[in-house]
């Protein structure tokens, strides 16, 4: 970790830290956001379900099932998003894409990437909004279930040595 003792200022650290959002923090998004945050990766967890956002901000994201951990996180509703995100992991239902993608566009920069981790094959649809060169598709190789506001269950063990995702660009 970078620190002042090594001559690196907080401002310099903030320049190299990517701004990451998880948009659609149901079961999968909540687990991923909590674990990324727990492991030192600052993430903004974005969801339209206000009670869920409030619960995560007040009590943390509580992950049950194959683990039991509560992680303080930063959660917000789409109208609270601010600035440009370097990477957005899109976990919303595909039926919400026409609603969420226009809201997301002002928060994408020239070099931003949207990684869709939605069920199905949404990459071409997402790319119509954000561009083919900024769209990455993926498959999640683990499971989760939404329990209630602030709580999701990880339903499959993470297997050491096995990937958690399979990601790729549309053009291969």
N, C-alpha and C positions, 0 to 999 in steps of 0.2 A: 504494500500500500504506500502511496505517495504521502509524504508528510513534510512539515516545515523544517524538521531537523535535516532533511536531505536537500534543503534549499528550494523547495517547491511551494509556492504560495497557494492559498485556498482558491484564489481567482484563476491561477493556472490549472489547478485540478478541475475546476468547474468547466474550463474550456475543453478538456478532453473527455469529460463524461457525457455520453450521449443522452439525449432527452428521449425517454421511451414511454409510450402509452400502451395500455391494454384496453381496447375498446370492446365492450361486451364482457362484463365480469360476472357471468353466471358461474356455473360449476367449474368449467375448465379455466376461464380467465381468472377467477378468484384463486384457485390453487397455484396457477403459474405466477400471478402477481405476488402472492404471499411468499412463495419460495424464492423468486428472484430478489425481492426486497430483503428477505431473511439472509440471503447470501451476499448482500452488499450492493445490489444493483438497484438504483433508485428508479422506481416505476410509478407512473400515475395511472390509477385504475379508474376507468371511465365506464359508467353505466347509467341507464335511464331510470332504474328502479331506486327511487330516492331513499326508501327505508333501508335498502341494502347499503347504499353509499353512506348514509348516516351511521348505520351499525358498524361498518368497517372503520369509519373515522373515530367513533366513540370507543369501540372495544377492540379494534383490530380485526384482521381476517382470521377466522378460526377454521382450521382445517382438521377434520376428523376422519375416521375410517381407518386407513392404513397408517395413519399417524395422528397425533393429537398435539397441535401447535397453534398458538395464537401469535400473529405478527402484526405489529403496528404498521399501518399502510397509509398512503395518501390516496383517497378516493374522491371522485368528483362526478358531477353530472356533465353531459356534453356541453351545456351552455357555460360551464365553468372552465372549460379548456382555455389555455392561454399560451401563446407563443407557438413556436415551430417545433415539431417532433422529428427526431432523426429516424426513429423506427416506431411503427405502429403495428401491434399484433391485433388483428381483427378477429374477434370471437363471436360477434353478433350472429343471430340467425340470418340466413340469406334474405328472408322476407323483410328484414329491416334495412337492407342495403340502400334502397332508394331514399330512406330517411336519414341514415347516419353518414353516408359518404359525402353528401353536400355540406354537412356540418363539419366534417373532417378536412375538407379541401383547404380552407384558410389556414390550417395548422400544419400543412405540408410544405416543405421547402423544395428547392430544385433537386436536392440530393436525398430527400426523404424516401424511405421504403415502407410500403404497406405489405405485411406478411399476413395473408389470409389463412387462418386455421379453422375455417368454417367447415361444416359438414357439406358433402357434395363436391362439386367442381365449380367454384365461383370465380376463379381467377380471371377469365375473360370479361365477365361482367364488371368486376372490380376495376380491371384495367381500363375500361371505358371511361371511368371517372378519374383515375389517378395516373394513367399511362402505363403502357406495357413495361417500360424500362424501370418503373418504380413499383411493380407488383411482383411479389414472390408468393408462391403457393406452398402449402404444407399439409402434412397429415400428422396428427397427434397420436402417439403410440402408447397412450395410457388413458385411463378413464376417471371420471369424476361425476358427482351428482350434487345438484344444488339442494341444500337442506332448508335454508331460510335466511333471512337478512343477516349478513355477516358470516354465514356458516356454509361451507361446502365440504363434501366428503370425497377424499381420494379413494377410488374403488379398486385400483390395481397397484401392486407394489412396483416401485421403480427397480429395475434389474440392473445391478452393477455391470458395466461393460456393454450394455445395450443402449441404443439411441432412444431419446425421448421424442424426437421429431424426425420427419423426413421432409426436407425442404428443397425447393428448386425454382429456378426462373421459368417463366412460361415458354421461352424459346429453347429450353434445354441447356 
